[in-house]
């Protein structure tokens, strides 16, 4: 049979071939002759064995390649890029989140209805994105329900654990699925995920009414101390905006790729 290499996974050089009839066949490195390394887009001939491709050779229409299977005109660095999926963008997450956060900060506190309404709208928007990334991950068997997400964010005391856990758990669950199923996507950075989750928790605490009343009393007794606290809170807010924006951007990019893989019907080679 004739076909085209659709994807090659960097971890073990296994992959998938799309045959001329549209059927997909999995292959392992051992199905290729010694010295041949397949790259995405190569034309190949193979023997179909169920859903597997065996005895793979280069097709007659294959462009000139060297002994490693690389196209000498394109260079090894360009071919290596085929071993990892190119992630899509995160949509309008970054501009909407950053503008929303800044607008909320400039809304008047008197009357408080405007600042409260701004905070509610921004939190609802962020919640829809959290729900979305968990929904897409859930198609691979590792999701969280809407109720679980709400419980982690809204239940007092429990949210001290729940909020950072949402960030950390999505990153670790995604990395696990990515590696176990050979999805060939860039890993989610665990350190940034933890920092974003802990920062979110700290900002939530610093925005509480109890803390704000304490700050007001401090300002009355010691203006210099209050000024230092305001500067600290401002720096914390800037750091959290940066971390949360970056985390959301990376998570949404990966969630959109998960959705693309799920919708295409391209089942990963390695099942859980």
N, C-alpha and C positions, 0 to 999 in steps of 0.2 A: 504494500500500500504506500501511497505518497501522502505527505502531510507537511505542515509547517510548525516549527517549534514555537509554542505560545508563551511559555514561561519556564525559567530555570531558577532553581532555588540555590542560593549561595552555600547554605549549610552543608549539603551533601551532593550537590550537582544533579539532583533528581529534577523532574519537571513534568511538563505535559505537552503533548503534540495534538494539534487539530488536523484531522485527516481531511481529504478532499470532500468527503461526504458530510462533513460537519461534526462527526463523532470525535470525542476527546479520548486520548489514550495516555496513561501515565507511564513514565519510564524512570529507571534508576541508572546510576552511572555505569553499573555492570552491564547494561544493555547496549552500551556503545563499545566499539573496538578500541584497543589501547591507543592512546595518543590523540583521540578525538574528543574535544570538549564542545558540547553543543551550546549555541547562543540563540537568543530570541530572534525569530525571523528566518532561521535557516530552513532550507528545503531539504527534507529527508525522505528516505525510503525505509520501511520497517515491516515486520510481520506482526499482525494483530493476534494477541492471545487474550481473549476476553476483553477486559478494559485496559490491558497493558500493551505496551509497544516493545517488541523484542527485536534483536538483530538489526539495530539501527545503523544505516549507512547514509552518507550524503547523497542527495538527489542529483540527477544528471544536470539539472538547471542551476545547481548551486554555484554562486560566484566563487572565484578563486580564493582559496583559503590556505593557511599554512598548516603545519602538522598539528597544531593545538586547536584547530577549528576556528581561529580568529580571522577576520577579514583584514588583510594587511593595509587596506586603504583607510580603515576607520581607526585603527590603533587599539591597543589593549585597554586603555583607560575608558574609551567609549564603550567597548563591549562589556566591561565589568559593570557599567551602570545598568545593564539589563538584568543583573542579578538581584536588584532590589527595586520594588515597585515605586514609581513616582507618585507621591501623595497629592491629592487635589487640594484646593484651598479650603478655608474655613468659612466661606461665604462672607456675610457682613458682620461677623462677630466682633472683630477688633474695633471698627469705627463706632458701632452702636454701643458697645460696652464702655469704651473710653469716654465718648461724648455723654452718655447717660450718667456715668459716674461724676464727670465734671459739672454737668448741669445740676445734679442733685446737690453738690457741694455749694452751689451759688444760690440755691433756692432760699427764700427768707424763712426764718424760724418763727416769725411773728406776723400773721398767725401761722401755727405749725402745720396746718392742713396741707400746705404746698410741699413742704419737705417730706412729710409723711407719705403723701401721694407719690412723690418722685421716688422715694425708697421702695414703695410697694411695686410700682411699675418696673423698676430695675430688677428687683428680686424675682418678680414673676418671669421676666425675660430670661434671667440666668437660670431659673428653675426649669424652664422649657428646654434649655440647652443641656442641662444635666440629665434630664429625663431622656432626651434624644440620644446622647452618647451611650447611656445604659441600655436603651432599647436596641440600638444597633449591635452592641456587644452581646445582648441577650439572644440574638439569632444564632450565636455560636455556643449557647448554653451557659453563659456566665453573667447573666444580667441581674439587675435589682428591680423589684416592683416599685411602682409609684408610692405605695404606702411605706415601703422600706426607706425610700429617699426622704419622704416627708418626716418620718420618725427620726431619722438621723439629724435632721436640720432643726426641727421644731420642739422636740421634747426636752425640757430643761434637764440639766445634769447629763442626761444621755448624749446630748449633742456635743458635750465636751469631747466625747469619743467619736461621735457620729460624723461631725463635719470633717475633721482631718481624715477619717476613714473613707469617706466618699472619694476624696482625691487619691489617696494612697491605693485603695482597693481597685479603683478603675485602672490605674496604671499597671498594677501587678497582674490583674486579671487579663488585661490586654496583652501584656508581654508574654504571659503564659500561653494564651491562645495563638499569638503570633508565632511563637517558637514551636509549640506542639503541632500546629497544623501547617507549618512551613508557608506562612503567608508572605514572607519576604518583605516586611515593612520595617521601617526604623523603629527601634524600641522607644517606649515612653520613659523619659528620665525619672527615676524614682526620687532622687534628691529634690528636684524641683517640685515634684508632686507633693512631697511631705512639707516642703517650705510653704507652698501655696495653701495647703490645708491648715497648717498651724497659723499662718498669717491671717487667713479668713476667720479663724476662731478668735484670735487676738483682737482684730478690728471689731468683731461682733461684741466682744466684752468692753472695749473702749468706747463703743457707741451706746452702751446701755445707760438708762436713766440714772441708775445708782452711781455710776462712774462720773457722769456729767454733773450730777449734784455735788459730788465730792470735789470735782474740779472747780466748780463755781465757789464753793466755800473756801477752797485753797486760794483762789484769786482774791477773795476778800481779805484774807489774813496775810498772804504773802504774794504780792503781784509778781515778783521775780521768779518764784518757784512755779507759779501758774504759767508764766511765759515759756519757761523751759519745758513744761509738760505739753503745752500747745505745739511747740516745735517738734517734740518727740512724736506726738500723735500725727502731725502732718507728714513727717518722714515715714512713719509706719504706713500711713494711707498710701503714699506714693509707691512704697515697696510692694504693698499688697495689690494695688492696681496693676503694677507691672507683672507680678507673679501670676495673678489670676487671669490676666489677659493672655499671657504666654501659655499657661496651662490650657485654657479654653481653646486657644488656637490650635495647639498640637492635638488635643483630644478630638476636636471636631474634624480635623483633617483625617485622622485615623478612623473615626466613626464613619465618615463619608466613604472611605475606601472599603470598610467592612460592608457597607450597604451595597456598594458597587459589586463586590465579590458575591454577595448573597443574591443579588438580582440577576447576575449573569449566569447563575447556575453552575459556576466553576467551583466544584467542591474541592477543598484542599486535599493534597495527597495524603498527608498523615492524619488519620482520624484519632480522636481522643481515646 
